[in-house]
Amino acid sequence: MIDNCKTCAIRLFNEKCYNIEGVGNPLHGNMIIISNIDDKAYKTNDLSFSEQINIMKDVIPSTGGDELLNLCYITPLIKCRESNCEADDNSIICCIKNLANECVKYRPNNVLVTGSAVSRFLS
């Protein structure tokens, strides 16, 4: 696997974990892209503890909460915590390359981009 994080400034501030993988089931062909990881996900090195995912489980009640992770693969656009260093254009490009690798690997049929990930992804 290509290490797209070598030249990323955010990676320098994330020694504990970086390039956090998504959670859920990619086999259903549904991918949700959230903007970034939060402190809870960073501290546990597991995106399933993210407050953003817990909110999605509450907001999308038809999935039955935890069923959301059985139906969708949820991954962050920015794969590291940004609290010490905000993403610049180079960092976003590195993360988009990692996201592209996930898309090639899982080949989603449906992709939902949420929050500020929309403007970051399109700019």
C-alpha positions as CSV (number, residue, x, y, z in Angstrom):
1,M,0.0,0.0,0.0
2,I,1.2,3.5,-0.9
3,D,1.9,5.7,2.1
4,N,0.1,8.9,1.2
5,C,0.7,10.3,4.7
6,K,4.4,10.8,4.4
7,T,4.2,14.4,3.2
8,C,1.2,15.4,5.3
9,A,1.5,18.0,8.0
10,I,-1.4,16.7,10.0
11,R,0.3,13.3,10.2
12,L,3.2,14.9,12.2
13,F,0.8,15.8,15.0
14,N,-0.9,12.4,15.2
15,E,1.6,9.9,16.6
16,K,-0.9,7.7,18.4
17,C,-2.9,6.9,15.3
18,Y,-3.4,8.2,11.8
19,N,-5.2,7.3,8.6
20,I,-8.0,5.8,10.6
21,E,-10.1,3.3,8.6
22,G,-13.8,3.5,8.2
23,V,-16.3,1.3,10.0
24,G,-19.3,-0.7,8.9
25,N,-20.1,-3.1,6.1
26,P,-18.7,-2.1,2.7
27,L,-20.2,-5.1,1.0
28,H,-23.7,-3.4,0.8
29,G,-22.2,-0.8,-1.6
30,N,-23.2,2.2,0.6
31,M,-20.5,4.6,1.7
32,I,-21.0,7.7,3.9
33,I,-18.1,10.1,4.0
34,I,-17.9,12.3,7.2
35,S,-15.6,15.3,7.4
36,N,-13.1,14.1,10.0
37,I,-12.5,12.1,13.1
38,D,-13.4,13.5,16.6
39,D,-11.4,13.2,19.8
40,K,-13.3,10.1,21.0
41,A,-12.5,8.2,17.8
42,Y,-8.9,9.4,18.0
43,K,-8.5,8.3,21.7
44,T,-9.8,4.8,21.0
45,N,-8.3,4.5,17.5
46,D,-11.7,3.4,16.4
47,L,-14.1,5.3,14.3
48,S,-17.1,3.4,15.7
49,F,-16.8,5.4,18.9
50,S,-17.2,8.7,17.0
51,E,-19.9,11.1,18.2
52,Q,-20.7,11.8,14.5
53,I,-21.7,8.2,14.0
54,N,-23.7,8.1,17.2
55,I,-25.6,11.1,15.9
56,M,-26.3,9.4,12.6
57,K,-27.6,6.3,14.4
58,D,-30.1,8.6,16.2
59,V,-31.0,10.7,13.2
60,I,-31.6,7.7,10.9
61,P,-34.0,5.7,13.0
62,S,-35.2,3.4,10.2
63,T,-31.8,1.7,10.3
64,G,-32.4,0.7,13.9
65,G,-29.3,2.4,15.3
66,D,-26.5,-0.2,15.1
67,E,-28.1,-1.5,11.9
68,L,-26.6,1.5,10.2
69,L,-23.1,-0.1,10.4
70,N,-24.5,-3.2,8.8
71,L,-25.9,-1.3,5.8
72,C,-23.2,1.3,5.3
73,Y,-19.5,1.8,5.4
74,I,-18.7,5.1,7.1
75,T,-15.3,6.7,6.6
76,P,-13.8,10.1,7.3
77,L,-12.4,12.4,4.6
78,I,-9.7,13.7,6.9
79,K,-8.2,10.5,8.4
80,C,-6.4,12.2,11.4
81,R,-7.4,14.4,14.3
82,E,-7.1,18.1,13.4
83,S,-7.0,19.6,16.8
84,N,-3.3,20.5,16.7
85,C,-3.1,21.3,13.0
86,E,-5.8,22.3,10.6
87,A,-5.9,20.6,7.2
88,D,-4.2,22.5,4.4
89,D,-4.6,21.7,0.7
90,N,-1.7,19.3,0.7
91,S,-3.2,17.4,3.7
92,I,-6.6,17.2,2.0
93,I,-5.1,15.8,-1.2
94,C,-3.3,13.1,0.8
95,C,-6.5,12.2,2.5
96,I,-8.4,12.2,-0.8
97,K,-5.8,9.7,-2.1
98,N,-6.5,7.4,0.8
99,L,-10.2,7.8,0.3
100,A,-9.8,7.0,-3.4
101,N,-7.9,3.8,-2.3
102,E,-10.9,2.8,-0.2
103,C,-13.3,3.5,-3.1
104,V,-11.2,1.3,-5.4
105,K,-11.1,-1.4,-2.7
106,Y,-14.8,-1.4,-1.9
107,R,-16.4,-0.1,-5.1
108,P,-19.4,1.6,-3.5
109,N,-22.6,2.0,-5.6
110,N,-23.9,4.9,-3.4
111,V,-21.9,7.6,-1.8
112,L,-23.2,10.2,0.6
113,V,-20.8,13.0,1.5
114,T,-21.8,14.9,4.7
115,G,-21.0,18.1,6.4
116,S,-17.9,20.2,5.6
117,A,-16.5,17.2,3.8
118,V,-18.6,18.3,0.8
119,S,-16.8,21.6,0.4
120,R,-13.4,20.1,1.3
121,F,-13.9,17.4,-1.3
122,L,-15.1,19.6,-4.0
123,S,-12.7,22.5,-3.6
